[in-house]
Amino acid sequence: MIIVLTAVISTLFFSVYMATSIVERMRLYRIGLEDTLKELRRVESEKSRFLDIVVHDLKSPIVAIESLVNSILSVHGDEFDPEIKKLLDRIPVRTKDLVRFIKKLLEFSHIRKQKQIEMQRKMLDILPIVNSTVEIYSAMIKEKNLTLNVQSDKNIPPIMGSREHLDSMVGNLVSNAIRYTLENGTVSISVGNENYDVILTVADTGIGIPEESLSKIFTDFYRASNAMKTSETGTGIGMSIIKSIVEDHGGTITVKSREGEGTTFTVRIPAVLDINELVSKKNS
């Protein structure tokens, strides 16, 4: 009897000891994780601050160079040798490309910092955002002689979102479709409503995405090989910005593409439902 009691007590003691040991290890593990997360946030904050400083310091001299060269060309352009003038003419073009790249970096930094704080959201409709984006890029569409198709279902429900960020998301999708679609091609934009989601689809008949690149296109600074051949000035961060914004709005984005045949991006963002729809959804 004493032996049995001793065995029970020993087992209980060992169990308590093991449980206490495990709890202590879990506590230390949690503390370690919290310290690691704090350090990651600090490093991310420092990276964003550094990027902001670099971008700001780059933009001013580049804009100054463009302005100076344009001034020289406007006053003395006819006096230069044709070959020299041709080289000088390329400077403002390249500086504009650099300024566009800098603006993308600013946008990239801004979006990443917004992920650390709650966005100010409000109820809004996505169709006016699509229409205003199309208007912004109308000259680019006309220049490439593209056919543009825009269609929408009736009674598209509103979504909760940031107008600034959704402008950026739609703008990046549409500008990419235009950029990578060759002359006389087609860009199609549609807005629909399905299963309590607002669905935005942007499709083109452009260069498409190689199969090996499909899983990488949302990676920061990644560009597919055929995209680099088509346009030297892309930043490789547009798709990363798009994905971040979509996910910040509780949505998803998918892509279907074949090289040489075009690309289709589909964005799904939860709609704001009225009380009747909520009751119907609950009962279904």
C-alpha positions in Angstrom: 0.0 0.0 0.0 2.8 2.4 0.9 4.6 1.5 -2.3 1.5 2.2 -4.3 0.9 5.5 -2.5 4.5 6.5 -3.0 4.2 5.7 -6.8 1.0 7.8 -7.0 2.6 10.7 -5.2 5.7 10.5 -7.3 3.6 10.4 -10.5 1.6 13.4 -9.4 4.8 15.3 -8.4 6.4 14.5 -11.8 3.2 15.5 -13.6 3.1 18.8 -11.8 6.8 19.4 -12.4 6.4 18.7 -16.1 3.3 20.9 -16.4 5.1 23.7 -14.6 8.2 23.3 -16.7 6.1 23.4 -19.9 4.2 26.5 -18.8 7.4 28.2 -18.0 8.9 27.3 -21.4 5.8 28.5 -23.1 6.0 31.8 -21.2 9.6 32.3 -22.2 8.8 31.4 -25.8 5.9 33.9 -25.8 8.2 36.6 -24.4 10.8 35.8 -27.1 8.2 36.0 -29.8 7.0 39.4 -28.5 10.5 40.7 -28.4 11.1 39.4 -32.0 7.9 41.1 -33.2 8.9 44.4 -31.6 12.3 44.2 -33.3 10.7 43.4 -36.6 8.3 46.4 -36.3 11.2 48.6 -35.3 13.3 47.4 -38.3 10.3 47.9 -40.7 9.7 51.4 -39.3 13.4 52.3 -39.9 13.3 50.9 -43.4 10.2 53.0 -44.2 11.8 56.1 -42.7 15.0 55.5 -44.7 13.1 54.9 -47.9 11.1 58.2 -47.4 14.3 60.1 -46.9 16.1 58.6 -49.9 13.1 59.1 -52.2 12.6 62.7 -51.0 16.3 63.5 -51.5 16.3 62.0 -55.0 13.2 63.7 -56.3 14.4 67.3 -56.1 17.7 67.1 -58.0 16.1 64.9 -60.7 13.3 67.4 -61.3 15.9 70.2 -61.3 18.0 68.4 -64.0 14.9 67.9 -66.1 14.0 71.6 -65.8 17.5 72.8 -66.6 17.8 70.6 -69.7 14.4 71.7 -71.0 15.4 75.3 -70.5 18.6 74.8 -72.5 16.8 73.0 -75.3 14.0 75.6 -75.5 16.6 78.5 -75.8 19.5 76.9 -77.7 18.1 73.6 -79.0 18.4 74.7 -82.7 22.1 75.5 -82.2 23.2 72.0 -81.3 24.5 69.4 -83.6 21.6 67.0 -84.4 23.3 64.0 -82.6 24.0 66.1 -79.5 20.4 67.4 -79.5 19.1 63.9 -79.8 21.1 62.9 -76.7 19.9 65.9 -74.8 16.3 65.2 -75.8 16.6 61.8 -74.1 17.5 63.3 -70.7 14.0 64.7 -69.9 12.5 61.4 -71.0 14.7 59.5 -68.7 14.2 61.9 -65.8 10.4 61.5 -66.2 10.9 57.8 -65.9 12.9 58.3 -62.7 10.3 60.6 -61.3 7.6 58.0 -62.0 9.8 55.4 -60.3 10.2 57.6 -57.3 6.5 58.2 -57.0 6.0 54.5 -57.0 8.5 54.1 -54.2 6.6 56.8 -52.2 3.3 55.0 -52.8 5.0 51.6 -51.9 6.3 53.1 -48.6 3.0 54.8 -47.8 1.0 51.6 -48.3 3.4 49.6 -46.2 3.2 52.1 -43.4 -0.6 52.1 -43.6 -0.5 48.4 -42.8 0.8 49.3 -39.4 -2.2 51.5 -38.5 -5.9 51.3 -39.1 -7.0 52.9 -42.3 -9.7 55.5 -42.2 -12.5 53.7 -44.1 -15.9 54.8 -45.2 -18.7 53.3 -47.3 -18.1 54.0 -51.0 -18.9 52.7 -54.5 -16.2 51.3 -56.6 -17.7 52.1 -60.0 -17.0 55.9 -59.8 -13.4 55.0 -59.0 -13.2 52.8 -62.1 -14.7 55.5 -64.3 -12.4 58.2 -63.0 -9.4 55.9 -63.6 -10.5 55.3 -67.2 -10.7 59.0 -67.7 -7.2 59.5 -66.3 -5.7 57.0 -68.8 -7.9 57.9 -71.8 -5.0 59.7 -73.6 -2.8 56.6 -73.1 -5.5 54.4 -74.4 -6.0 56.7 -77.5 -2.3 56.9 -78.1 -2.0 53.1 -78.4 -5.3 52.8 -80.4 -6.7 50.3 -77.8 -10.3 49.2 -77.7 -11.6 49.8 -74.2 -14.7 47.9 -72.9 -16.2 48.9 -69.5 -19.3 47.2 -68.2 -21.0 46.9 -64.8 -23.9 45.0 -63.3 -26.8 47.0 -62.0 -27.1 47.8 -58.3 -23.5 47.2 -57.3 -23.4 47.3 -53.5 -21.0 49.6 -51.6 -17.8 48.5 -49.9 -16.0 49.7 -46.8 -12.7 51.2 -47.9 -10.1 53.9 -48.4 -10.8 56.0 -51.5 -7.1 56.9 -51.7 -6.0 53.2 -51.6 -8.7 51.9 -53.9 -7.8 54.7 -56.5 -4.2 53.4 -56.3 -5.3 49.7 -56.7 -7.6 50.3 -59.7 -5.1 52.7 -61.3 -2.2 50.2 -61.0 -4.4 47.4 -62.6 -5.6 49.6 -65.4 -2.2 51.2 -66.2 -0.5 47.8 -66.3 -3.1 46.4 -68.7 -2.6 49.4 -71.0 1.2 49.3 -70.7 1.5 45.6 -71.6 -1.1 45.5 -74.3 0.3 46.2 -77.8 -1.2 48.7 -80.2 -4.7 47.9 -81.5 -5.3 45.5 -78.6 -8.2 45.4 -76.1 -8.6 46.2 -72.4 -11.8 45.1 -70.7 -13.0 46.2 -67.3 -16.0 44.8 -65.5 -17.6 45.4 -62.1 -20.0 42.8 -60.7 -21.6 41.4 -57.6 -21.5 37.7 -56.6 -22.0 35.9 -53.3 -21.9 39.1 -51.3 -18.6 40.2 -52.9 -18.0 43.1 -55.3 -15.9 41.8 -58.1 -13.6 43.9 -60.3 -12.1 42.2 -63.4 -9.4 43.8 -65.5 -8.5 41.8 -68.6 -6.2 42.5 -71.6 -5.0 41.0 -74.8 -1.4 41.9 -74.0 1.9 40.0 -73.7 0.7 37.8 -70.9 2.7 36.4 -68.1 5.0 33.4 -68.4 3.8 30.3 -66.5 7.0 30.3 -64.3 6.3 33.9 -63.3 2.7 33.6 -62.2 3.5 32.6 -58.6 6.0 35.5 -58.3 4.3 38.5 -59.7 3.0 39.8 -56.3 6.6 39.7 -54.9 8.2 43.1 -54.2 10.2 44.4 -57.2 9.7 41.3 -59.3 9.2 41.7 -63.1 8.6 38.9 -65.6 11.2 38.5 -68.3 8.9 39.5 -71.1 7.7 42.6 -69.2 11.3 43.8 -68.9 11.7 43.4 -72.7 8.4 45.3 -73.4 9.0 48.2 -71.0 12.3 49.1 -69.5 10.9 51.5 -67.0 8.7 49.3 -64.8 9.3 49.3 -61.0 8.1 45.8 -60.1 6.2 47.1 -57.1 2.8 47.8 -58.7 1.5 44.3 -58.2 2.8 44.2 -54.6 0.9 47.5 -53.9 -2.3 46.1 -55.5 -2.2 42.9 -53.4 -1.5 44.8 -50.1 -4.5 47.1 -50.7 -6.8 44.2 -51.7 -5.9 42.2 -48.6 -6.2 45.3 -46.4 -9.8 45.5 -47.6 -10.5 41.9 -46.7 -10.4 40.8 -50.3 -8.6 38.5 -52.6 -6.9 38.8 -56.0 -6.3 36.1 -58.6 -4.7 36.1 -62.0 -5.1 34.0 -65.1 -2.6 34.4 -68.0 -0.9 32.8 -70.9 2.2 34.3 -72.5 1.3 36.0 -75.7 -2.5 35.7 -75.1 -3.3 38.3 -72.4 -4.0 38.5 -68.7 -7.0 38.7 -66.4 -6.9 39.9 -62.8 -9.9 39.3 -60.6 -10.4 41.2 -57.4 -13.1 40.3 -54.8 -13.9 42.6 -51.9 -16.7 42.0 -49.4 -19.7 44.2 -49.9 -21.6 46.1 -47.3 -24.9 44.5 -46.8 -28.1 46.1 -45.6 -30.2 44.6 -42.8 -32.5 42.6 -45.1 -29.5 41.1 -46.9 -27.9 40.2 -43.6 -31.1 38.4 -42.5 -31.3 36.6 -45.8 -27.7 35.6 -45.6 -28.1 34.3 -42.1 -31.2 32.2 -43.0 -29.6 30.8 -46.2 
